[in-house]
Amino acid sequence: MQQLEIQFFYPLTDQKTLDLDFSPSEQWIAEWRKIQWQPINVMSPLLIGSGGTGLTISSSSPTASSFVIRPPSVKNVGKWEITDSMFVYRPTKPNAVVRFFAKLLLGFKWHDEI
């Protein structure tokens, strides 16, 4: 048995260094990481809308940090209290079975609008 030597084409045997400069992209990545991990100010007002076709998420009170989801241009009959500072408004009232199990299993409280 004899081992054969394979003759490779010139570019595979003698590669030149390209001397590329990646410093602008490294600077951009470093700045992006700084921006990505900045803390979010919870006390600022929050308003997210989709042009009146979907849900509007808003927190209009700058002193209380609450998160509210309210359907636009619909009369709401009540709201779910998810936590002390998170509310979801509903245009229809869920029946008693849904309200009971939502409170029992998930801890959601239903509040009727006055």
Secondary structure by P-SEA (a helix, b strand, c coil): cbbbbbbbcccccbbbbccccaaaaaaaaaaaaaaaacccccccbbbbbccccbbbbbbcccccbbbbbbbccccccccccccccbbbbbcccccaaaaaaaaaccbbbbbbcc
